Amino acid sequence: MIYPEEGNGVSYTLPSDNTPQSERNVVFEVTNHPIYALPETGGSGVSLFYAGGSAIVLSAACLALIQRLKNSKH
């Protein structure tokens, strides 16, 4: 049973076994009627997280370089 937007059920009965194969094909056209809109996602976006993560990685690389330069002078 298929229920379109109007609420009237549409039923389809399969053909009998003696029906030729070429006449057994059925095409249904389905139109999507969403009940509600999905909420927007992403919020403020991921740019802030990329910038923060990049700053942490860059800071760690700088600290590692400074530490290596300190140790190589001694």
TARA-V88292 format. One record per residue. RES is the residue in three letters. PHI is phi in whole degrees, 0 to 359 (999 if undefined). Layout:
{{RES/PHI} {RES/PHI}}
This chain:
{{MET/999} {ILE/245} {TYR/246} {PRO/285} {GLU/302} {GLU/290} {GLY/92} {ASN/278} {GLY/286} {VAL/243} {SER/246} {TYR/226} {THR/258} {LEU/294} {PRO/292} {SER/291} {ASP/296} {ASN/273} {THR/284} {PRO/301} {GLN/302} {SER/293} {GLU/262} {ARG/268} {ASN/284} {VAL/230} {VAL/246} {PHE/250} {GLU/255} {VAL/246} {THR/253} {ASN/279} {HIS/240} {PRO/297} {ILE/282} {TYR/210} {ALA/274} {LEU/287} {PRO/289} {GLU/291} {THR/242} {GLY/101} {GLY/57} {SER/280} {GLY/95} {VAL/258} {SER/302} {LEU/296} {PHE/291} {TYR/297} {ALA/295} {GLY/296} {GLY/296} {SER/296} {ALA/296} {ILE/294} {VAL/295} {LEU/296} {SER/297} {ALA/296} {ALA/295} {CYS/295} {LEU/297} {ALA/295} {LEU/295} {ILE/298} {GLN/297} {ARG/294} {LEU/294} {LYS/297} {ASN/289} {SER/282} {LYS/285} {HIS/271}}
